[in-house]
């Protein structure tokens, strides 16, 4: 059996390498985008991306357009990745080395160099470019955590109505996007358990949306935590990666990384969150504290999968609390007595 990547992935890499070489010849330079990472006493997971950017200063119309563009989604989807670029991660006086993947992404695990539980800043460098990455080191004694979906759970997306989805993803900025009522209070209440429980956002959205999502969460006062997204491009086995497989893999990875945590899983019934969470519970029910599912309206259900009925999920016969409501206020009302909040 061949171990070569799918031909679309090989074509993408050849194209990206040639565009990168051309733009480097024109004077473009490396730019590091740092994503929030996480860790424990054993490891630190560093996330980010290295792309090429123009370096000359802009004036007049060019400067005004750049200020407009950098807050629009399309600006994040036209980056030129630095393929297999060497990276240095600097933390607690130590330097670690790795390389980006063929999409320019960084997903690198290092041994914890002595960072105590809590948020820290580390440096991620590529050539002369450098950025600061926030990393949440989670206490090994932590027993409570939250994993939340993003699309239609904390933010209205109206997917997959393609024209509107494209408009909201590529043109409108975070000031025009709608937060789901009550979800910020729900997640802030859950993360206040025990003086500060960790939260992870797991979504099938593209890494390109990370800057927008971070600004959106800050603006609407959602608790900040690592956001685990995916690359929409070709994979080593096909044209596109599976969003549900990505989410399922992320849940299993977090369960492996933090074996002492029991999770509250938050999602919606517009796509496959109930089925994904049911599968996770079936594999290890002791790792889940509760499930909270936001119920989409009939209109939202039509936009999500062209039907007014919800998608069926695999029922799991356990005593794990499973609550559903149309907004965060209803979910919190049901979770309070169940979790002793």
Legacy VTK file of the C-alpha trace (Angstrom):
# vtk DataFile Version 3.0
C-alpha trace
ASCII
DATASET POLYDATA
POINTS 341 float
0.000 0.000 0.000
1.348 3.435 -0.943
2.291 5.783 1.893
2.340 8.859 -0.353
-0.156 11.618 0.530
-3.277 12.046 -1.590
-2.422 13.707 -4.919
-4.462 16.835 -4.065
-2.311 17.323 -0.974
0.840 16.958 -3.067
-0.459 19.455 -5.622
-1.313 21.926 -2.867
2.190 21.667 -1.426
3.840 22.185 -4.823
1.643 25.236 -5.466
2.302 26.717 -2.012
6.064 26.210 -2.357
6.174 27.989 -5.723
4.047 30.906 -4.533
6.186 31.162 -1.391
9.399 31.246 -3.460
7.958 33.945 -5.748
6.825 36.185 -2.904
10.097 35.765 -1.025
11.878 36.948 -4.194
9.602 40.007 -4.144
10.645 40.832 -0.593
7.829 39.311 1.451
8.918 38.063 4.865
7.806 35.542 7.452
5.060 36.435 9.922
4.225 34.284 12.964
0.604 33.875 14.063
0.431 32.468 17.594
-2.653 30.616 18.837
-3.476 29.934 22.482
-1.969 26.652 23.642
-2.246 24.498 26.727
-0.307 22.085 28.869
0.165 20.255 32.132
3.102 19.506 34.412
4.324 17.082 31.734
3.993 18.944 28.428
3.159 22.159 26.587
1.231 22.088 23.296
2.255 25.019 21.087
-0.136 26.078 18.293
0.325 28.651 15.540
1.103 29.300 11.907
3.847 30.926 9.820
2.835 32.857 6.701
4.343 35.458 4.387
3.413 39.137 4.644
4.422 42.302 2.829
6.822 44.420 4.858
6.648 47.844 3.224
4.674 50.581 4.964
1.332 51.712 3.562
0.046 55.240 3.196
-3.173 56.871 2.121
-5.711 54.563 0.506
-3.551 51.445 0.926
-3.309 52.007 4.666
-7.028 52.645 5.022
-7.883 49.533 3.001
-5.511 47.395 5.089
-7.162 48.594 8.301
-10.521 47.589 6.808
-9.301 44.271 5.437
-7.503 42.993 8.497
-10.795 42.831 10.404
-12.642 41.065 7.591
-12.649 37.305 7.295
-11.283 37.133 3.763
-7.988 38.646 4.969
-7.386 35.476 6.967
-8.108 33.139 4.042
-5.553 34.536 1.570
-2.384 33.932 3.572
0.594 32.271 1.900
1.937 29.519 4.201
5.614 28.922 4.880
5.995 25.228 4.109
8.203 23.221 6.514
9.702 26.403 7.986
12.083 25.961 10.962
10.610 27.168 14.266
12.081 28.021 17.657
9.920 27.912 20.779
11.359 29.844 23.725
9.967 29.091 27.189
11.396 29.452 30.691
14.881 30.121 29.367
14.951 27.087 27.095
14.710 26.835 23.288
12.968 24.033 21.413
13.105 23.431 17.665
10.491 22.137 15.228
9.162 22.791 11.713
5.776 23.814 10.342
3.698 21.341 8.343
2.917 21.726 4.638
0.192 24.268 5.484
2.518 26.399 7.582
0.852 25.260 10.814
2.572 24.664 14.149
1.286 21.878 16.396
4.254 21.037 18.566
4.561 19.387 21.965
7.463 20.157 24.234
8.336 18.966 27.715
7.114 21.462 30.296
10.265 23.473 31.130
8.995 24.337 34.612
5.893 26.459 34.027
3.521 26.407 37.002
-0.274 26.076 36.620
-1.868 29.196 35.126
-1.500 31.334 32.022
1.979 32.018 30.665
3.580 33.745 27.693
6.083 31.973 25.488
7.861 33.129 22.338
7.494 31.494 18.935
10.033 32.550 16.292
10.695 31.821 12.636
13.743 33.570 11.208
13.540 37.203 12.319
9.774 37.022 12.898
8.552 36.384 16.431
5.225 36.321 18.280
3.993 35.768 21.827
1.763 32.763 22.470
-0.490 32.401 25.501
-0.381 28.972 27.136
-2.685 27.691 29.876
-0.925 25.173 32.097
-3.604 23.158 33.885
-3.056 21.846 37.390
-2.761 18.067 37.585
-5.244 18.168 40.485
-7.945 19.771 38.339
-11.075 17.607 38.159
-13.576 19.830 36.326
-13.391 21.229 32.803
-15.543 22.484 29.938
-15.450 21.667 26.218
-17.657 23.834 24.012
-18.589 23.894 20.364
-18.566 27.292 18.601
-20.832 27.447 15.531
-24.500 27.854 16.544
-23.485 27.215 20.151
-21.872 30.515 21.122
-22.144 32.343 17.783
-24.889 32.356 15.138
-23.464 31.120 11.832
-26.472 30.358 9.595
-24.580 27.504 7.927
-24.736 25.996 5.382
-26.677 28.697 3.500
-23.571 29.325 1.440
-24.036 32.911 0.289
-24.876 34.183 3.760
-22.182 32.016 5.327
-19.637 33.451 2.893
-20.812 36.988 3.656
-20.551 36.553 7.427
-17.263 34.629 7.259
-15.399 36.701 4.675
-16.859 40.242 4.739
-18.544 41.133 8.018
-16.432 41.681 11.131
-17.061 40.526 14.686
-19.139 43.634 15.502
-21.857 42.415 13.115
-21.967 38.804 14.337
-24.575 37.651 16.853
-23.798 35.894 20.120
-26.223 33.232 21.361
-28.182 34.693 24.330
-27.072 33.487 27.740
-24.175 31.336 26.530
-21.467 33.682 27.843
-22.997 33.589 31.327
-23.344 29.807 31.154
-19.695 29.261 30.230
-18.429 31.857 32.725
-20.433 30.164 35.480
-19.048 26.747 34.582
-15.437 27.955 34.410
-15.786 29.603 37.839
-16.173 26.150 39.426
-13.354 25.416 41.838
-11.841 28.865 41.394
-11.139 28.516 37.688
-11.911 25.469 35.565
-10.287 25.255 32.109
-12.334 25.636 28.946
-11.547 24.415 25.439
-13.396 25.416 22.286
-13.517 22.624 19.692
-14.941 23.431 16.270
-14.968 22.206 12.687
-14.144 25.774 11.584
-10.898 26.699 9.875
-7.803 27.949 11.701
-8.072 31.018 9.467
-10.988 32.185 11.620
-8.974 32.124 14.857
-8.211 35.896 14.998
-11.864 36.774 14.393
-13.130 34.237 16.944
-10.742 35.520 19.600
-11.909 39.113 19.089
-15.539 37.961 19.127
-15.103 36.078 22.412
-13.411 39.041 24.076
-16.100 41.452 22.852
-18.949 39.269 24.126
-17.125 38.334 27.341
-16.794 34.620 26.800
-14.163 32.908 28.957
-10.893 32.596 27.060
-9.411 29.215 26.378
-7.526 27.327 23.663
-9.523 27.058 20.435
-8.947 23.836 18.513
-9.857 24.319 14.851
-8.887 22.520 11.647
-7.427 23.066 8.180
-10.055 22.941 5.444
-7.588 21.905 2.739
-6.796 18.473 1.269
-5.641 15.763 3.630
-3.222 12.893 3.169
-6.169 10.657 2.268
-8.733 12.830 0.450
-9.937 16.200 -0.814
-11.306 17.465 2.512
-10.985 16.492 6.127
-13.968 15.300 8.183
-15.189 17.899 10.656
-16.864 15.333 12.883
-13.729 13.167 12.894
-11.673 16.227 13.874
-13.986 16.981 16.782
-14.062 13.361 17.956
-10.260 13.179 17.804
-9.936 16.452 19.752
-12.197 15.101 22.524
-10.139 11.928 22.811
-6.897 13.910 22.828
-8.084 16.164 25.655
-9.261 13.127 27.616
-5.801 11.592 27.174
-3.969 14.818 28.051
-5.974 15.401 31.250
-6.970 12.008 32.659
-8.204 13.463 35.952
-10.775 15.867 34.476
-14.477 15.133 34.087
-15.903 17.325 31.351
-19.084 19.294 30.787
-19.728 19.072 27.031
-21.575 22.012 25.446
-22.922 21.982 21.882
-26.022 22.295 19.713
-28.405 19.978 17.877
-27.978 21.576 14.459
-25.321 19.156 13.217
-23.592 16.216 14.920
-22.699 17.370 18.438
-25.209 15.028 20.181
-23.931 12.007 18.243
-20.275 12.965 18.748
-20.786 13.475 22.481
-22.763 10.217 22.729
-19.896 8.322 21.115
-17.441 9.927 23.527
-19.600 8.944 26.509
-19.930 5.400 25.209
-16.149 5.021 25.121
-15.544 6.368 28.626
-18.624 7.523 30.582
-16.544 8.295 33.673
-14.923 11.206 31.845
-18.151 13.208 31.358
-19.872 15.220 34.088
-22.803 16.533 32.025
-23.927 17.412 28.496
-25.645 20.695 27.585
-27.197 20.963 24.113
-28.585 24.194 22.686
-31.786 23.561 20.713
-31.917 25.368 17.379
-35.165 26.920 16.211
-36.979 25.463 13.200
-35.537 28.216 11.008
-32.022 27.487 12.249
-32.563 23.760 11.690
-33.509 24.405 8.061
-30.373 26.496 7.583
-28.247 23.850 9.295
-29.361 20.744 7.392
-32.415 21.677 5.259
-34.951 20.113 7.618
-37.135 21.315 10.488
-36.354 18.178 12.503
-33.237 17.599 14.542
-30.671 15.035 13.550
-30.979 11.800 15.480
-28.218 11.037 17.941
-27.091 7.734 19.350
-28.765 7.409 22.740
-26.520 6.332 25.576
-28.097 4.661 28.590
-26.136 6.331 31.391
-26.910 8.450 34.418
-24.930 11.382 33.046
-27.079 14.557 33.118
-28.164 15.592 29.611
-29.995 18.926 29.344
-31.379 20.815 26.345
-32.702 24.362 25.970
-32.890 27.059 23.245
-30.392 29.377 24.962
-27.755 29.585 27.645
-30.148 30.790 30.325
-32.302 27.676 30.004
-29.261 25.394 30.036
-27.817 27.082 33.122
-31.138 26.875 34.930
-31.147 23.091 34.485
-27.450 22.572 35.205
-27.336 24.493 38.476
-29.002 21.805 40.651
-27.409 18.943 38.720
-23.854 20.238 39.192
-24.373 21.992 42.513
-23.467 25.383 41.056
LINES 1 342
341 0 1 2 3 4 5 6 7 8 9 10 11 12 13 14 15 16 17 18 19 20 21 22 23 24 25 26 27 28 29 30 31 32 33 34 35 36 37 38 39 40 41 42 43 44 45 46 47 48 49 50 51 52 53 54 55 56 57 58 59 60 61 62 63 64 65 66 67 68 69 70 71 72 73 74 75 76 77 78 79 80 81 82 83 84 85 86 87 88 89 90 91 92 93 94 95 96 97 98 99 100 101 102 103 104 105 106 107 108 109 110 111 112 113 114 115 116 117 118 119 120 121 122 123 124 125 126 127 128 129 130 131 132 133 134 135 136 137 138 139 140 141 142 143 144 145 146 147 148 149 150 151 152 153 154 155 156 157 158 159 160 161 162 163 164 165 166 167 168 169 170 171 172 173 174 175 176 177 178 179 180 181 182 183 184 185 186 187 188 189 190 191 192 193 194 195 196 197 198 199 200 201 202 203 204 205 206 207 208 209 210 211 212 213 214 215 216 217 218 219 220 221 222 223 224 225 226 227 228 229 230 231 232 233 234 235 236 237 238 239 240 241 242 243 244 245 246 247 248 249 250 251 252 253 254 255 256 257 258 259 260 261 262 263 264 265 266 267 268 269 270 271 272 273 274 275 276 277 278 279 280 281 282 283 284 285 286 287 288 289 290 291 292 293 294 295 296 297 298 299 300 301 302 303 304 305 306 307 308 309 310 311 312 313 314 315 316 317 318 319 320 321 322 323 324 325 326 327 328 329 330 331 332 333 334 335 336 337 338 339 340
